Amino acid sequence: MIAPPEVSRVTTTRVACDGATDIPGGAALGHPRVFLQIDEHGYVDCGYCDRRFILIGGPADGVDPSQLPDIASGASPQ
Protein backbone atom coordinates (compact mmCIF):
# COMPACT_ATOMS: atom_id res chain seq x y z
CA MET A 1 0.00 0.00 0.00
CA ILE A 2 1.01 3.59 -0.57
CA ALA A 3 1.29 5.82 2.48
CA PRO A 4 -1.37 8.56 2.76
CA PRO A 5 -0.27 12.10 1.81
CA GLU A 6 -0.57 13.37 5.38
CA VAL A 7 -1.32 11.86 8.78
CA SER A 8 -2.79 13.87 11.65
CA ARG A 9 -2.97 12.44 15.17
CA VAL A 10 -6.08 13.74 16.94
CA THR A 11 -7.66 13.51 20.40
CA THR A 12 -11.34 13.43 19.37
CA THR A 13 -13.35 10.97 17.28
CA ARG A 14 -15.02 13.75 15.25
CA VAL A 15 -12.69 15.84 13.10
CA ALA A 16 -13.08 18.50 10.41
CA CYS A 17 -11.02 18.64 7.23
CA ASP A 18 -10.87 21.39 4.61
CA GLY A 19 -7.69 20.22 2.89
CA ALA A 20 -5.92 23.52 3.47
CA THR A 21 -5.15 23.70 7.17
CA ASP A 22 -1.39 24.02 6.65
CA ILE A 23 -1.42 25.67 3.21
CA PRO A 24 -0.63 29.40 2.91
CA GLY A 25 -3.72 30.96 1.36
CA GLY A 26 -6.06 28.80 3.40
CA ALA A 27 -9.38 27.36 2.30
CA ALA A 28 -9.23 28.93 -1.17
CA LEU A 29 -6.73 26.20 -2.06
CA GLY A 30 -8.42 23.33 -0.22
CA HIS A 31 -11.79 21.58 -0.52
CA PRO A 32 -15.21 22.01 1.12
CA ARG A 33 -15.04 21.46 4.87
CA VAL A 34 -16.24 18.00 5.84
CA PHE A 35 -16.67 16.40 9.23
CA LEU A 36 -15.37 12.87 9.65
CA GLN A 37 -16.16 10.33 12.36
CA ILE A 38 -13.43 7.97 13.55
CA ASP A 39 -14.95 4.55 14.19
CA GLU A 40 -13.77 1.34 15.87
CA HIS A 41 -10.77 1.15 13.49
CA GLY A 42 -9.25 4.18 15.23
CA TYR A 43 -8.75 6.23 12.06
CA VAL A 44 -10.52 7.71 9.04
CA ASP A 45 -9.38 9.09 5.67
CA CYS A 46 -10.72 12.27 4.08
CA GLY A 47 -12.49 11.43 0.83
CA TYR A 48 -11.29 14.66 -0.78
CA CYS A 49 -7.60 14.96 0.07
CA ASP A 50 -6.78 11.53 1.56
CA ARG A 51 -5.51 13.07 4.80
CA ARG A 52 -5.60 10.35 7.45
CA PHE A 53 -6.77 11.15 10.99
CA ILE A 54 -5.59 8.70 13.66
CA LEU A 55 -7.09 8.75 17.16
CA ILE A 56 -4.39 9.02 19.82
CA GLY A 57 -4.62 5.93 22.03
CA GLY A 58 -6.90 4.16 19.52
CA PRO A 59 -6.26 0.79 17.85
CA ALA A 60 -4.42 2.39 14.90
CA ASP A 61 -2.16 4.58 17.06
CA GLY A 62 1.42 3.37 16.78
CA VAL A 63 0.72 1.24 13.68
CA ASP A 64 2.58 2.03 10.46
CA PRO A 65 -0.01 4.14 8.54
CA SER A 66 1.01 2.59 5.22
CA GLN A 67 -0.15 -0.80 6.53
CA LEU A 68 -3.71 0.37 7.27
CA PRO A 69 -6.41 -0.01 4.58
CA ASP A 70 -8.17 3.09 3.25
CA ILE A 71 -11.31 4.07 5.17
CA ALA A 72 -13.25 7.04 3.82
CA SER A 73 -16.42 6.82 5.86
CA GLY A 74 -18.42 9.24 7.90
CA ALA A 75 -17.85 12.28 5.67
CA SER A 76 -20.55 14.89 5.97
CA PRO A 77 -20.47 18.37 4.41
CA GLN A 78 -20.61 21.35 6.75
N, C-alpha and C positions, 0 to 999 in steps of 0.2 A: 504494500500500500504506500501511497505517497503521503507525506506529512501534510497536515493542513497549513494554509498560509500563515495563520497566526493563532496562538493559543492564549487565552486569558483565564487565569485562575480566579474564581469568584467565591463569595461567601454566602450568596443567596441562591435559591433554586429558580427564581424568576429574574431574567436579565433582559436588558434592552440592547439592540444593536442597530447602528445606523451606517456602519461601514466606514465611517470617517472620524472616529474618535481621536486618532493620533495623526490625522492628516492635516497639514496646514491648509486653511481654506474651509475646513469644517464640512458640514453636511452637504454643501453644494457639490462636493466631489464623491459623496457616498451613495447610499441607497435609502429608500423610505425606512423610517424607524419601525422595527418589529420587536415584539416582546416574545421571548423564548422561555420555555419551561423545561428545566432539567428534571429528568425522570429517574427511575431506579438504576439506570446505567451510570449516573453520576456526571453526565456531560451531554451537551447538545451542540449541533453545528448550525450556523446561520445559513439559510437557504439562498441568500443573496451573495454573500461574500466568502462563505466557507469558514469564517472565524469560528474556532471551537472554544466553547466555554466549559471549563472543568470545575466542578464543585470541590472546594478545599475540604478534605476529610472524607470525600465520597469514594465510591468503589473505583473510580477511574483516576483518582489522585495518586500520583507516583508511578503510574503506568506510562510506558512510552506512547505518546499520542499517535505515532505512526502505526501502532499495532491495533488501534481501536477502529471499528467499522464506522462509516459515516452514519450519523443520525441527524436528520433535519426534520424534527417534529416539534410541534407546539408553537410554530410561528403564527403570530397574529398581528396584523397591522395596527398602528396606533390609532 
